[in-house]
């Protein structure tokens, strides 16, 4: 491997500010709430805090519609609060990674408002966005929005459509315009001067649209063409990121990760190459897309569980393809994905804890930088909302309206099951600090309903229990910091594990040591035989003791032993 970088040995903790901690009792989390919980984050042992957007916003899409990139959302506080958060985080040895949202802005951003301020189509800011004339009296192409409906909105005053891959209040920026790129780079350097430690880049793979904006592939039965397939990894995306790297990123010892919808392993090796000419790493979505609906019209909306065969095959593909060429990011969930235990494990009272530990260890021992989403470390689960009025997520509400009420493609009961399994609100319920009425998040009714199970699943309970998931994560983070093999070891499946429907077994190996990880993905006990040297050390396990070679439900064990070039592994 090339020279090891600090972020390759780091662990990131993701904070969704709106749901983390309310300090002023308005029902919404804020920057001072995060400041008040820094000791908790530090106790966990992570290195970096990733903040979801804290900028001034129109509040259409959870802060991902930014109306001013250099001002703080007043609901969260002000710039003084942010500077205090940054300073106190640095004092505690914690770095701050900001969220960069530059595929699109808010429709209330000054640039967009100037682009529509008069009838002229030639003003400077008109070309900051993507405008097109109608084609045969309708939208310029067949692209669909990720949030349902068409990806174009008509402007009566100018007689043109503007592109928005997300909500109509989120117009896409025109990255082909050099002035747009320079404005963005100037803004990034402004934040660099504040002393931040990096950027997570929202849907960065979509910034370069295909020449001519042709129609997108459309599946039979689908209402619109797949704009994600059309726009992802566009013709100039690597040119623009290389330019960003030269103008901004290479000047700083930062951590950078790109959210790259539609990325392939071959593209990822460009985005996250170890030469450092673009980004440090990317978020790919293949492993969290395997349980989507087979009906293309329904897309992600499903309640099925992915098989271990499919999940393992995908994770292994990314581990092997990027080895020595690019860097992986490791995650089970985030603000856009359902809770990991409910999705990949078993959130029943009997198995929630052991399956949560199994998922944690399986991921954290892989090659790459792990990301922990707030509440993951205490085993928070999906919200299990029963009625539509409990949901706040725009994507969920739009999907229900389109699929149930407008197109009548599925029943309300079926869609509610899908929302309970896949809605983004599953991840956005307030952080569960204690067992009080509002889970210690706030003293008033929160913006989104607290998960009812907070009475038993909360930080207070986790910190009092030495066998809790929190301390298991703490141990995993310590091991990553202490054992080079977790960072620099090669990854291989154990021989014969490729078709095992119950057990995921792999090794990490460097010149000195071998780490063997064995995980049972089922609720049944299973027996497997592995050649484990007698002098091996049982590094971590999720049951109090190991009584036999049989693996109990959701059991995971990690063994460490010296490297003797053991071919049986």
Helices and strands as residue ranges (DSSP letters): G 6-8, E 11-15, G 17-19, H 31-36, H 38-44, E 48-51, E 55-57, E 66-72, H 79-91, E 95-100, H 110-115, G 124-128, E 131-133, E 152-155, E 160-163, H 178-194, E 198-201, G 204-206, H 227-231, H 237-247, G 249-251, E 255-259, H 265-271, E 281-283, H 308-322, E 329-330, H 340-344, H 352-364, E 369-373, G 376-378, G 388-390, H 394-400, I 401-406, H 412-422, H 425-428, G 452-455, H 459-464, H 469-482, H 484-488, E 490-493, G 497-499, E 503-509, E 513-520, E 537-541, E 556-562
